[in-house]
Amino acid sequence: VRIDERTAAFLALGLAKSAGRPVPVLTTSGTATAHLHAAVLEADASGVPLLALTADRPPELRSTGANQTIEQPGLYGRAVRWAADVGTPEPGREAAQNRYWRSLVAKALLVARGELSGDPGPVHLNLALREPLMPDDVTPG
């Protein structure tokens, strides 16, 4: 865990470069996601398989002025090999959603490693959530 997103991104970049395999870096939503951009650009230029996983607000709160909302889908432009705006989890659809998420993660790993194109590099998965991430013993209030 790193408090500074830029530091976390460059740590993940270094780990991915030394291991030669994808390493994730996860941020909260909003401008925190922008702090990964420099490391994503470095991963692009050097062919390092970095996974940028960005928490996001649910689609209904985008472009409304809600706190911690910026246009996160497409944020890293052409610097990523592939990007997906992952759907919001919905109660009662867990089995289908789990299959979908597994397939997204499998593709993200294949693309990041360059197994589909011969060109490894960064991948961005934007993860929209309705409830904030909280420890198990805390209820949102």
Secondary structure as UniProt FT lines:
FT   HELIX           5..19
FT   STRAND          23..27
FT   HELIX           30..36
FT   HELIX           37..46
FT   STRAND          50..56
FT   HELIX           59..61
FT   TURN            62..65
FT   TURN            67..68
FT   TURN            73..76
FT   HELIX           77..79
FT   STRAND          82..86
FT   TURN            91..92
FT   HELIX           94..113
FT   TURN            114..117
FT   STRAND          123..128
FT   TURN            136..137
//
